[in-house]
Amino acid sequence: MFVFTMESRGQSSFVRKIYYFFILQVTLSCVLFSFFRGSKNLVQETDRSIDSLLKPDDPLLLILLWTFSGQFPQNQCPHPFDTHGCTFTNNRSLYSLADAVIIHHDEVCNSRNNLPQIKRPAKQYWIWFDLESPTHSANLNFMDKLFNLTMSYRVDSDIFLPYGWLEKHNGSQNFSIPVKTKLVAWAVSHWNPNFRRVQYYEELKKHINIDRYGRNQMSLPREKHNEILSTYKFYLAFENSIHEDYITEKLWDNSLISGTVPVVMGPPRENYERFIPPDSFIHVDDFSTAQKLAAYLMELDKDDKRYQQYFNWRSRYRPVVNVYWMLQYCQACQALKEAPSYRAISSIAKWFK
């Protein structure tokens, strides 16, 4: 028969203390192990499979997207982007480990406090990123002597991000001019009577019928955007400001992808001809008055042969629109590998004008 005495009670208490001490030690060991393991693998949290993509001797470049808030397929850049040896992250806690930081101008220009405030690691590249024109890029002087590389629509950027481009094909792609039932279209979201494009439109519509889409005007649903515009012979690809290389989706998407002939207002004709054939568009500067431009468009409307000549280039090229411009971040990897010697750009404002 079991008798519970004071001696057995003391032994039981001692055993329980040993048991609890053992459990405490095991728990503490697990916590410390997880902490140090997590610290060691901090960089790998952006993409734990990145090591499998690298050769043993390849350097790993970590690129931090400081202001990127959208969805980005990190470390899955498509062809033809070469990202071998780079990994991307939007985790700001990795700032001190990053080889480069891409900073979108529009999201930091209102205050210097929006820029990284932590001490900058030696030789870390800051990449200035902007797709807006200088007219719509505030406080450019904030950026003086801070950045090492530029990333924009300008051809002379360190990382060139066009709104669109032409790809050469072997002639096997047949292009048929969409059926045309209307004459001239213009889609505008930002209406400012002081803009040259608005003033020109007001004069042009006196001489030719123009269907205007946008706020308080005709509706242009996104899902039917190209379908609707393709029924027009001409599209007014008028930029909101005039700057070198600033040729946006107004040309590439609204006009060329839709299969209309673009009537452009933007930089000079020779600037457009850096990107598209001279016989693929009509420039407002080719005419001394809006009335003369209207007369030319009406002549082409009555002459199918002359009108169709504006599509001859399609036998050699096809337009491509940079719909997923965020993927152009992928170009930063190659640019960093080929970057010039480390330097600070003295003035973004003087260059970007």
C-alpha positions as CSV (number, residue, x, y, z in Angstrom):
1,M,0.0,0.0,0.0
2,F,1.3,3.4,-1.0
3,V,1.7,5.9,1.9
4,F,2.3,9.6,1.0
5,T,4.8,10.9,3.6
6,M,6.5,14.3,4.0
7,E,9.7,12.7,2.6
8,S,8.0,11.5,-0.7
9,R,6.3,15.0,-0.9
10,G,9.7,16.7,-0.8
11,Q,11.1,14.4,-3.5
12,S,8.1,15.1,-5.7
13,S,8.6,18.8,-5.4
14,F,12.2,18.5,-6.3
15,V,11.4,16.5,-9.4
16,R,8.8,19.1,-10.5
17,K,11.4,21.9,-10.2
18,I,13.9,19.9,-12.4
19,Y,11.1,19.3,-15.0
20,Y,10.1,23.0,-15.2
21,F,13.7,24.1,-15.4
22,F,14.3,21.7,-18.3
23,I,11.2,23.0,-20.2
24,L,12.3,26.6,-19.7
25,Q,15.8,25.9,-21.1
26,V,14.4,24.1,-24.2
27,T,12.0,27.0,-24.9
28,L,14.7,29.6,-24.5
29,S,17.1,27.7,-26.8
30,C,14.4,27.5,-29.5
31,V,13.7,31.2,-29.3
32,L,17.4,32.1,-29.6
33,F,17.9,29.7,-32.4
34,S,15.0,31.2,-34.4
35,F,16.3,34.7,-33.8
36,F,19.8,34.1,-35.0
37,R,18.7,32.1,-37.9
38,G,16.2,34.8,-38.9
39,S,19.0,37.5,-38.7
40,K,21.3,35.4,-40.8
41,N,18.8,34.9,-43.5
42,L,17.3,38.4,-43.5
43,V,18.3,39.1,-47.1
44,Q,16.8,35.8,-48.3
45,E,13.3,36.8,-47.2
46,T,12.8,38.7,-50.4
47,D,13.2,35.5,-52.4
48,R,14.4,32.3,-50.6
49,S,15.1,30.6,-53.9
50,I,17.4,33.3,-55.3
51,D,20.5,31.3,-54.3
52,S,19.5,28.7,-56.8
53,L,19.7,31.3,-59.6
54,L,23.2,32.4,-58.9
55,K,26.5,30.9,-59.9
56,P,28.9,30.4,-57.0
57,D,31.1,33.4,-57.9
58,D,28.3,35.8,-58.8
59,P,27.9,38.9,-56.6
60,L,24.3,39.4,-55.3
61,L,23.0,42.9,-55.9
62,L,20.1,43.8,-53.6
63,I,17.8,46.5,-55.1
64,L,15.3,48.2,-52.8
65,L,12.2,49.8,-54.4
66,W,11.8,52.6,-51.8
67,T,8.4,54.0,-53.0
68,F,6.9,51.1,-54.9
69,S,3.4,50.2,-53.6
70,G,2.0,48.1,-56.4
71,Q,2.3,44.4,-57.2
72,F,5.7,43.4,-58.4
73,P,6.8,39.9,-59.4
74,Q,10.1,40.1,-57.5
75,N,13.0,38.2,-59.1
76,Q,10.8,37.0,-61.9
77,C,11.6,39.6,-64.6
78,P,10.5,38.5,-68.1
79,H,12.6,38.1,-71.2
80,P,14.6,40.1,-72.4
81,F,15.6,41.6,-69.0
82,D,18.8,40.2,-67.6
83,T,18.4,40.0,-63.8
84,H,20.9,37.3,-63.1
85,G,22.7,38.2,-59.9
86,C,20.0,40.7,-58.7
87,T,17.2,40.5,-56.2
88,F,14.5,43.1,-55.6
89,T,12.6,44.0,-52.4
90,N,10.3,46.7,-51.1
91,N,11.2,45.9,-47.5
92,R,12.6,49.1,-46.1
93,S,14.2,47.3,-43.2
94,L,16.8,46.1,-45.7
95,Y,17.9,49.6,-46.6
96,S,21.3,49.3,-45.0
97,L,22.0,46.2,-46.9
98,A,20.8,47.4,-50.3
99,D,23.3,48.0,-53.2
100,A,20.8,50.4,-54.8
101,V,17.6,52.2,-54.0
102,I,15.1,53.2,-56.6
103,I,13.1,56.3,-55.6
104,H,10.0,57.5,-57.5
105,H,10.1,61.3,-57.7
106,D,6.4,61.9,-57.5
107,E,6.1,60.0,-54.2
108,V,8.9,61.9,-52.4
109,C,9.0,65.4,-53.9
110,N,6.6,67.0,-51.4
111,S,9.0,66.6,-48.5
112,R,12.6,65.7,-47.9
113,N,11.3,63.5,-45.0
114,N,10.0,61.1,-47.6
115,L,13.5,60.3,-48.6
116,P,15.5,57.7,-46.6
117,Q,16.5,59.3,-43.3
118,I,18.9,56.6,-42.2
119,K,22.6,57.1,-42.7
120,R,23.5,56.1,-46.3
121,P,25.8,53.2,-46.7
122,A,29.1,53.9,-48.6
123,K,28.8,53.4,-52.4
124,Q,25.0,52.7,-52.3
125,Y,23.4,53.8,-55.6
126,W,20.3,56.0,-55.4
127,I,18.3,55.8,-58.7
128,W,16.0,58.8,-59.5
129,F,12.9,57.5,-61.2
130,D,10.3,59.7,-63.0
131,L,7.9,59.2,-65.9
132,E,6.3,62.6,-65.8
133,S,7.5,65.7,-67.7
134,P,9.6,68.4,-66.0
135,T,6.4,70.6,-66.1
136,H,4.7,68.2,-63.8
137,S,7.6,67.2,-61.6
138,A,7.7,69.4,-58.6
139,N,10.7,70.4,-56.4
140,L,13.4,68.9,-58.6
141,N,16.0,70.9,-56.7
142,F,15.3,68.6,-53.7
143,M,17.3,66.0,-55.6
144,D,20.5,67.9,-56.1
145,K,23.7,65.9,-55.3
146,L,21.7,63.0,-53.9
147,F,21.3,60.6,-56.9
148,N,23.8,58.5,-58.8
149,L,21.7,57.2,-61.7
150,T,18.6,58.5,-63.6
151,M,15.7,56.4,-64.8
152,S,13.1,58.0,-67.1
153,Y,11.6,58.3,-70.6
154,R,14.6,60.4,-71.6
155,V,16.8,58.6,-74.1
156,D,19.9,59.9,-72.3
157,S,18.8,58.5,-68.9
158,D,21.1,55.9,-67.4
159,I,18.0,53.6,-67.4
160,F,15.7,54.4,-70.4
161,L,12.0,53.7,-69.8
162,P,10.0,54.6,-73.0
163,Y,6.2,54.6,-73.0
164,G,6.4,52.5,-76.1
165,W,8.6,51.4,-79.0
166,L,8.6,49.7,-82.4
167,E,9.6,46.1,-82.9
168,K,10.8,44.9,-86.2
169,H,9.1,41.8,-87.6
170,N,9.9,39.6,-90.6
171,G,6.9,40.6,-92.7
172,S,4.8,37.6,-91.7
173,Q,2.5,39.8,-89.6
174,N,-0.3,41.2,-91.8
175,F,-1.8,44.4,-90.7
176,S,-5.3,45.4,-91.8
177,I,-6.4,49.0,-91.4
178,P,-9.5,49.0,-89.1
179,V,-12.8,49.9,-90.7
180,K,-13.1,53.7,-90.4
181,T,-16.5,55.3,-89.9
182,K,-15.5,58.6,-88.2
183,L,-12.9,61.3,-88.7
184,V,-11.0,62.8,-85.7
185,A,-11.0,61.8,-82.0
186,W,-9.3,63.3,-78.9
187,A,-9.3,61.9,-75.4
188,V,-8.3,64.3,-72.6
189,S,-8.5,64.0,-68.9
190,H,-6.7,67.1,-67.7
191,W,-8.5,70.1,-69.2
192,N,-6.6,73.4,-68.8
193,P,-7.6,76.3,-71.0
194,N,-4.1,77.8,-70.6
195,F,-2.5,74.7,-72.2
196,R,-1.4,75.1,-75.8
197,R,-3.1,71.8,-76.8
198,V,-6.5,73.1,-75.5
199,Q,-6.1,76.4,-77.3
200,Y,-5.1,74.6,-80.5
201,Y,-8.1,72.3,-80.2
202,E,-10.5,75.2,-79.8
203,E,-9.2,76.7,-83.1
204,L,-9.0,73.4,-84.9
205,K,-12.6,72.4,-84.2
206,K,-13.8,75.5,-86.0
207,H,-12.7,73.9,-89.2
208,I,-13.2,70.1,-88.7
209,N,-15.5,67.9,-86.6
210,I,-13.7,66.4,-83.6
211,D,-15.2,63.9,-81.1
212,R,-13.9,64.6,-77.7
213,Y,-13.7,62.0,-75.0
214,G,-13.0,62.4,-71.3
215,R,-14.4,64.2,-68.2
216,N,-17.8,65.7,-68.9
217,Q,-17.5,64.6,-72.5
218,M,-18.1,61.3,-74.4
219,S,-17.4,58.2,-72.4
220,L,-14.4,56.0,-73.3
221,P,-14.6,52.8,-71.2
222,R,-11.2,51.2,-70.6
223,E,-12.3,47.8,-71.8
224,K,-13.4,49.4,-75.2
225,H,-10.7,52.0,-75.4
226,N,-8.9,50.8,-78.5
227,E,-12.0,49.4,-80.1
228,I,-13.7,52.8,-80.1
229,L,-10.7,54.8,-81.2
230,S,-9.9,52.4,-84.0
231,T,-13.0,53.6,-85.9
232,Y,-11.4,57.0,-86.4
233,K,-9.1,58.0,-89.2
234,F,-7.1,60.4,-87.0
235,Y,-6.3,60.8,-83.4
236,L,-5.0,64.0,-81.7
237,A,-2.0,62.8,-79.7
238,F,-1.5,66.1,-78.0
239,E,1.0,66.0,-75.0
240,N,0.3,68.1,-71.9
241,S,3.7,69.7,-72.1
242,I,6.5,70.0,-74.6
243,H,9.8,68.4,-73.6
244,E,12.6,66.4,-75.3
245,D,11.6,62.7,-75.7
246,Y,8.3,63.2,-73.8
247,I,6.1,61.1,-76.1
248,T,3.6,59.2,-74.1
249,E,0.7,56.7,-74.3
250,K,-1.2,59.3,-76.2
251,L,0.8,58.3,-79.3
252,W,1.7,54.7,-78.5
253,D,-1.6,53.4,-77.1
254,N,-4.4,55.8,-78.1
255,S,-3.2,56.1,-81.7
256,L,-0.7,53.4,-82.9
257,I,-2.1,50.5,-81.0
258,S,-5.7,51.6,-81.9
259,G,-4.7,51.7,-85.6
260,T,-5.3,55.4,-86.3
261,V,-3.0,58.0,-87.8
262,P,-1.6,60.2,-85.1
263,V,-1.7,64.0,-85.3
264,V,0.9,64.9,-82.8
265,M,1.7,67.9,-80.6
266,G,4.8,67.6,-78.5
267,P,8.6,67.9,-79.2
268,P,9.7,68.8,-82.7
269,R,9.2,66.4,-85.6
270,E,12.8,65.3,-85.6
271,N,12.4,64.1,-82.0
272,Y,9.4,61.9,-83.0
273,E,11.5,60.5,-85.9
274,R,13.9,59.1,-83.4
275,F,11.2,56.6,-82.4
276,I,8.8,56.2,-85.3
277,P,9.0,56.5,-89.2
278,P,8.5,60.0,-90.7
279,D,5.6,58.8,-92.8
280,S,3.7,57.3,-89.8
281,F,2.4,60.6,-88.3
282,I,1.3,64.1,-88.9
283,H,2.8,66.9,-86.8
284,V,0.9,70.1,-86.1
285,D,4.1,72.1,-86.7
286,D,4.0,71.1,-90.3
287,F,1.2,73.6,-90.8
288,S,1.2,77.3,-90.3
289,T,-2.4,77.4,-89.0
290,A,-4.9,75.0,-87.5
291,Q,-7.1,75.7,-90.5
292,K,-4.5,74.4,-92.9
293,L,-4.1,71.2,-90.8
294,A,-7.9,70.7,-90.9
295,A,-7.9,71.2,-94.7
296,Y,-5.1,68.5,-95.1
297,L,-7.0,66.0,-92.9
298,M,-10.1,66.5,-95.0
299,E,-8.1,65.9,-98.2
300,L,-6.8,62.6,-96.8
301,D,-10.3,61.6,-95.8
302,K,-11.3,61.8,-99.5
303,D,-8.2,60.1,-100.8
304,D,-7.9,56.5,-99.6
305,K,-4.6,55.9,-101.4
306,R,-2.9,58.8,-99.7
307,Y,-4.4,58.0,-96.4
308,Q,-3.3,54.4,-96.5
309,Q,0.3,55.4,-97.1
310,Y,0.5,56.4,-93.4
311,F,0.3,52.6,-92.6
312,N,3.1,51.4,-95.0
313,W,5.5,51.1,-92.0
314,R,3.4,48.4,-90.6
315,S,4.8,46.0,-93.1
316,R,8.1,46.2,-91.2
317,Y,7.3,47.1,-87.6
318,R,4.7,46.7,-84.9
319,P,4.1,49.1,-82.0
320,V,4.5,47.9,-78.4
321,V,3.1,49.7,-75.4
322,N,4.8,49.6,-72.1
323,V,1.6,48.6,-70.3
324,Y,3.5,47.0,-67.4
325,W,6.1,49.7,-67.0
326,M,6.8,48.5,-63.5
327,L,8.6,45.6,-65.0
328,Q,11.1,48.1,-66.4
329,Y,12.5,48.1,-62.9
330,C,14.2,44.9,-64.1
331,Q,16.5,47.0,-66.3
332,A,18.1,48.5,-63.2
333,C,19.9,45.2,-62.6
334,Q,21.8,45.4,-65.9
335,A,22.4,49.1,-65.5
336,L,24.0,48.6,-62.1
337,K,26.3,46.0,-63.5
338,E,27.4,48.5,-66.2
339,A,27.2,51.6,-64.1
340,P,29.8,54.3,-64.6
341,S,32.2,55.1,-61.8
342,Y,30.4,56.2,-58.7
343,R,29.3,59.8,-58.9
344,A,26.6,62.1,-57.6
345,I,24.5,64.0,-60.2
346,S,24.9,67.7,-59.3
347,S,21.5,68.8,-60.5
348,I,18.6,66.7,-61.7
349,A,16.7,70.0,-62.5
350,K,19.3,71.3,-65.0
351,W,19.4,68.0,-66.8
352,F,15.7,67.2,-66.7
353,K,14.3,70.2,-68.4
